[in-house]
Amino acid sequence: MTCALSFGAEALAVGPEHGLVFVRSVLIWLGLALLSIRLLGQQLGWVIPMASAFLLVWYPLHWWDWTANPAGDPASWIVATVALAMGIAATAATPWRRRALLRRRR
């Protein structure tokens, strides 16, 4: 829902290409936040996304700056996919699921 509303608002305000860039950024930051929550706890879910924002602020216009790359940039979409997949996998890897997986391997 967030992606749809963000895309709609950004597409109306600036254009559809900027809407796609905004959606890509939301997906990346969501994946990083999920990873941060899993690694550092609920209260520190902002740490890893903030660290990525520091990279974007201090070293802009490099290959990792997904906010400045065009909407069709495949590398940025790969980063979005990997970040979201890592966040989902980290969220799904609960302690009881990890224990069950280790028991099955024995």
Phi, psi and omega per residue, in radians:
M1 nan -0.717 3.125
T2 -1.070 -0.753 -3.140
C3 -1.112 -0.748 -3.133
A4 -1.121 -0.814 3.133
L5 -1.160 -0.698 3.134
S6 -1.140 -0.768 3.124
F7 -1.089 -0.794 -3.133
G8 -1.052 -0.824 -3.127
A9 -1.139 -0.781 -3.112
E10 -1.203 -0.681 3.128
A11 -1.129 -0.680 3.102
L12 -1.229 -0.671 -3.070
A13 -1.326 -0.776 -2.999
V14 -2.133 -0.725 -3.127
G15 2.610 2.794 -3.070
P16 -1.105 -0.566 3.135
E17 -1.107 -0.730 3.103
H18 -1.189 -0.551 3.068
G19 -1.102 -0.714 3.095
L20 -1.149 -0.694 3.098
V21 -1.101 -0.697 3.134
F22 -1.154 -0.745 3.114
V23 -1.101 -0.738 3.109
R24 -1.046 -0.735 3.116
S25 -1.124 -0.720 3.115
V26 -1.068 -0.752 3.141
L27 -1.125 -0.720 3.127
I28 -1.136 -0.831 -3.112
W29 -1.190 -0.555 3.057
L30 -1.118 -0.808 3.111
G31 -1.065 -0.747 3.122
L32 -1.161 -0.644 3.118
A33 -1.181 -0.720 3.098
L34 -1.091 -0.720 3.103
L35 -1.122 -0.749 3.136
S36 -1.113 -0.712 3.106
I37 -1.085 -0.736 -3.109
R38 -1.192 -0.708 -3.077
L39 -1.418 -0.649 -2.984
L40 -1.991 -0.176 -3.136
G41 1.791 2.865 -3.061
Q42 -1.029 -0.665 -3.078
Q43 -1.255 -0.340 -3.102
L44 -1.996 0.534 3.112
G45 -1.158 -0.224 -3.109
W46 -1.567 -0.221 -2.961
V47 -1.124 -0.927 -3.099
I48 -1.165 -0.754 3.047
P49 -1.056 -0.648 3.124
M50 -1.162 -0.677 3.096
A51 -1.076 -0.686 3.106
S52 -1.175 -0.612 3.099
A53 -1.142 -0.650 3.084
F54 -1.080 -0.701 3.079
L55 -1.065 -0.711 -3.132
L56 -1.202 -0.575 -3.123
V57 -1.379 -0.787 -3.050
W58 -1.411 -0.521 -3.132
Y59 -2.234 1.143 -3.086
P60 -1.276 2.822 3.052
L61 1.072 0.649 2.970
H62 -1.876 3.115 -3.071
W63 -1.075 -0.450 -3.099
W64 -1.519 -0.076 -3.100
D65 -1.377 1.440 -3.075
W66 -1.191 -0.292 3.130
T67 -1.353 -0.396 -3.114
A68 -1.742 -0.277 -3.129
N69 -1.296 2.648 -3.133
P70 -1.107 2.853 -3.066
A71 -1.069 -0.560 -3.096
G72 -1.620 0.184 -3.106
D73 -1.156 1.992 -3.079
P74 -1.132 -0.612 -3.130
A75 -1.097 -0.708 3.133
S76 -1.183 -0.638 3.099
W77 -1.230 -0.584 3.051
I78 -1.133 -0.744 3.087
V79 -1.056 -0.739 3.124
A80 -1.090 -0.778 -3.130
T81 -1.119 -0.786 -3.128
V82 -1.156 -0.764 -3.137
A83 -1.087 -0.771 -3.140
L84 -1.181 -0.717 3.118
A85 -1.112 -0.726 3.109
M86 -1.120 -0.723 3.120
G87 -1.131 -0.730 3.117
I88 -1.170 -0.756 3.129
A89 -1.116 -0.707 3.127
A90 -1.144 -0.654 3.108
T91 -1.198 -0.669 -3.117
A92 -1.296 -0.366 -3.093
A93 -1.462 1.141 3.108
T94 -1.269 2.789 -3.134
P95 -0.992 -0.704 -3.118
W96 -1.223 -0.561 3.077
R97 -1.233 -0.668 3.105
R98 -1.145 -0.737 3.107
R99 -1.094 -0.731 3.128
A100 -1.123 -0.675 3.122
L101 -1.158 -0.721 3.112
L102 -1.168 -0.633 3.096
R103 -1.151 -0.641 3.124
R104 -1.167 -0.550 -3.118
R105 -1.294 -0.357 -3.106
R106 -1.337 nan nan
